[in-house]
Amino acid sequence: MKPPAHLRSRRRRAGGQRWDEHNSTRQAQILEAAVALIEQNDPNVEVSIQQIAERAGLARSVVYRQFDNREDLDSRVREFILERYVAEVEKVLVLDPAKTLEDIILDVMRTVVRWAAEHPKLYQYGQSGTVHGHAAGETSLTIGRHRVAETLWQQVSSWSGVLGIDVLPYRPVVYGIVGLVEGMVTEYIGTPADSERPDQEAIARLLASSVWHLYAGHAADRGYQFDRSATMGDSLAKLLADAAAQRD
């Protein structure tokens, strides 16, 4: 006796969901394997499908079934790398009221420099071709730059909105800051480690100081003076008090 139609439908849906989860798990295994091999090999050496399959503990035919072709696999690997990088940066891109702005910036710069220094091959590989779900001309560097810039912009505009400060004209500056950071980091990891290359902390501090001066300079042009040693909470309180005094 066949089960009712609605039960058969539920079984099909449940089976489909399990199959999707199964495929998702296998794709993650393959992407993890590909990333590990990219980090192990010389940047000029192409990692083969067979190597990826063996590293993932799967048959080569399984890899082929999970992706349309080699180009699709490579574009998804770049997407995988991008998501990891952006997640690391966004995790620390929080305007903590208990910290100074420069300390917040420094936390972000340390994360960016550390990630790039620890994964230079992934950082470079992400720029070598297309990224899944994005236009052909976009690299993981430009996509990541926009993602981080948008997160930074949301943070800045939310705080300035509380103060009633119009920062919209400065939106391009946010993208410029991210571009500045990525340019310096790219130069840093491209410099041979055995030369007189500064250490990670020196580069992170140089970046943080550069961003601080850019921010403080634009603020000064608008008549806002910030104490470099003040916490974000104290700076916000002062701005609110000044705004209230002007209204009175």
ChimeraX attribute file (.defattr): number of C-alpha atoms within 10 A of each C-alpha:
attribute: neighborCount
match mode: 1-to-1
recipient: residues
	/A:1	3
	/A:2	6
	/A:3	8
	/A:4	8
	/A:5	9
	/A:6	9
	/A:7	11
	/A:8	12
	/A:9	12
	/A:10	11
	/A:11	12
	/A:12	12
	/A:13	12
	/A:14	12
	/A:15	12
	/A:16	12
	/A:17	12
	/A:18	12
	/A:19	12
	/A:20	12
	/A:21	12
	/A:22	11
	/A:23	15
	/A:24	13
	/A:25	12
	/A:26	18
	/A:27	20
	/A:28	14
	/A:29	18
	/A:30	25
	/A:31	23
	/A:32	18
	/A:33	19
	/A:34	23
	/A:35	19
	/A:36	15
	/A:37	17
	/A:38	21
	/A:39	16
	/A:40	11
	/A:41	12
	/A:42	11
	/A:43	14
	/A:44	7
	/A:45	8
	/A:46	10
	/A:47	16
	/A:48	11
	/A:49	18
	/A:50	14
	/A:51	14
	/A:52	24
	/A:53	20
	/A:54	13
	/A:55	16
	/A:56	21
	/A:57	13
	/A:58	15
	/A:59	13
	/A:60	15
	/A:61	11
	/A:62	14
	/A:63	23
	/A:64	14
	/A:65	11
	/A:66	15
	/A:67	14
	/A:68	10
	/A:69	11
	/A:70	13
	/A:71	14
	/A:72	14
	/A:73	22
	/A:74	21
	/A:75	22
	/A:76	19
	/A:77	26
	/A:78	25
	/A:79	23
	/A:80	19
	/A:81	21
	/A:82	21
	/A:83	14
	/A:84	12
	/A:85	21
	/A:86	17
	/A:87	13
	/A:88	14
	/A:89	20
	/A:90	15
	/A:91	10
	/A:92	17
	/A:93	19
	/A:94	15
	/A:95	18
	/A:96	14
	/A:97	15
	/A:98	13
	/A:99	16
	/A:100	20
	/A:101	24
	/A:102	21
	/A:103	21
	/A:104	20
	/A:105	22
	/A:106	22
	/A:107	18
	/A:108	22
	/A:109	26
	/A:110	21
	/A:111	20
	/A:112	20
	/A:113	24
	/A:114	16
	/A:115	17
	/A:116	21
	/A:117	18
	/A:118	12
	/A:119	17
	/A:120	17
	/A:121	18
	/A:122	22
	/A:123	22
	/A:124	16
	/A:125	21
	/A:126	24
	/A:127	15
	/A:128	15
	/A:129	16
	/A:130	22
	/A:131	27
	/A:132	18
	/A:133	9
	/A:134	13
	/A:135	10
	/A:136	11
	/A:137	9
	/A:138	14
	/A:139	22
	/A:140	28
	/A:141	19
	/A:142	16
	/A:143	17
	/A:144	22
	/A:145	20
	/A:146	16
	/A:147	18
	/A:148	21
	/A:149	21
	/A:150	15
	/A:151	16
	/A:152	21
	/A:153	19
	/A:154	12
	/A:155	14
	/A:156	15
	/A:157	18
	/A:158	12
	/A:159	13
	/A:160	15
	/A:161	11
	/A:162	10
	/A:163	14
	/A:164	12
	/A:165	11
	/A:166	10
	/A:167	13
	/A:168	11
	/A:169	7
	/A:170	13
	/A:171	15
	/A:172	11
	/A:173	16
	/A:174	20
	/A:175	19
	/A:176	14
	/A:177	19
	/A:178	19
	/A:179	17
	/A:180	15
	/A:181	21
	/A:182	19
	/A:183	11
	/A:184	16
	/A:185	22
	/A:186	18
	/A:187	10
	/A:188	19
	/A:189	20
	/A:190	13
	/A:191	13
	/A:192	9
	/A:193	11
	/A:194	6
	/A:195	7
	/A:196	8
	/A:197	14
	/A:198	12
	/A:199	12
	/A:200	20
	/A:201	14
	/A:202	12
	/A:203	18
	/A:204	25
	/A:205	18
	/A:206	15
	/A:207	22
	/A:208	23
	/A:209	16
	/A:210	15
	/A:211	21
	/A:212	17
	/A:213	13
	/A:214	13
	/A:215	16
	/A:216	16
	/A:217	15
	/A:218	14
	/A:219	14
	/A:220	11
	/A:221	9
	/A:222	10
	/A:223	9
	/A:224	11
	/A:225	14
	/A:226	17
	/A:227	12
	/A:228	15
	/A:229	13
	/A:230	16
	/A:231	19
	/A:232	22
	/A:233	16
	/A:234	16
	/A:235	19
	/A:236	17
	/A:237	13
	/A:238	13
	/A:239	16
	/A:240	15
	/A:241	12
	/A:242	12
	/A:243	13
	/A:244	10
	/A:245	9
	/A:246	8
	/A:247	7
	/A:248	6
